[in-house]
Amino acid sequence: MTVRATPEGTTVAERRGMRQLALLVSSVVVVAACSATNLPSATSSATPAASLIRASPTLVVFTRGRVEMGDDYFAPAEITVPVGTTVSWQIATGENNHDVASSDGLFHSNYPMNRGVDVFTYTFRQPGEYRYVCTFHLPGMVGKVVVK
């Protein structure tokens, strides 16, 4: 069997395979586009009113907070969250060692935290103000969680 090469350096069989692949991909795109237009809309008479999803004026409350740590700072330095929120601390930048320790001894992270690996979390179950520090950088690296 003789293999013919085209001027572009590909064989006839390779070009035929590329054409078939392009045709297959095009067909999938057309089928997907056509089937998307057949989805029921919110105004369709075929959809019962009870099954429609309606927006409500409910307030969304986030139950996770995040504090980034860098050389000599917490960001944000103060965060306000609702009761039951889990706050996480992670080293984002810098070269220095860091940890997170509450001023009242309620929580303490690894000493030191491993950069890029450790994420320290604590869930605040009572309202109040919780001050915390990095024990490597006292007195300047301080933060506060306000729980309402």
Secondary structure by P-SEA (a helix, b strand, c coil): cbbbbccccccaaaaaaaaaaaaaaaaaaaaaaaaaaacccccccccccccbbbbccbbbbbcbbbbbbccccccccbbbbcccbbbbbbbccccbbbbbbbcccccccccccccccbbbbbbbccbbbbbbbcccccccccbbbbcc
